[in-house]
């Protein structure tokens, strides 16, 4: 996968060099190019923003430098093959443009899986009050554009949101996470538990601070462990994210599931 990130703060994206992302880049599983938007700004101050039409506080990012930056990134092309250097773009091989914004569609694990199937993603990190709306309108004429929100809050810019989205997406790429089962057992993506939060996890020592690891996890009964984990996932989701429980297909819930949601244990 190739990732292009356009920002006025390239140094913010240094986190892409560390942890799993850095290792994936070293192994050629992922290529990242970070671009400074001001390289396409004009004028002595390389300004990329101006006052908003209609009045109001803050500044709005101008469309011209963004359009020039996107055109330059598109001109570099995508990937020639797995692990290959960027090469000439084949006709129609356009990237998918992601614009993090609090006014966008909610980013979910399902969105991450969808983006992980793309060979080329471009991220536009807005700042101030955002990017002139015409930029997205024009870009959408030739690109698939996703305006995405990582939650109901406002950040100073799109860089932090981009890091969140990139990490969620790239860890789904084959070979990025050492143990592939770790990905399928995550919250929202657990095998057989799609839409649920992951339950509590434990490791050694078996006794700590007067608390014991649940006996079921130490007994070696894999079926009992799977059942316990599902019950814990249901209970945690009901307590912390009742909106997710409301979205579950009630017909897919077993009697044991309903008992777990009711806070009681189902015998047998």
Helices and strands as residue ranges (DSSP letters): E 2-7, G 10-17, H 19-26, E 31-36, G 37-40, E 49-51, E 59-61, H 63-76, E 96-106, H 109-116, E 120-124, H 133-139, E 144-149, H 158-170, H 180-184, E 207-208, E 211-212, G 215-218, H 222-240, H 242-247, G 250-252, H 255-261
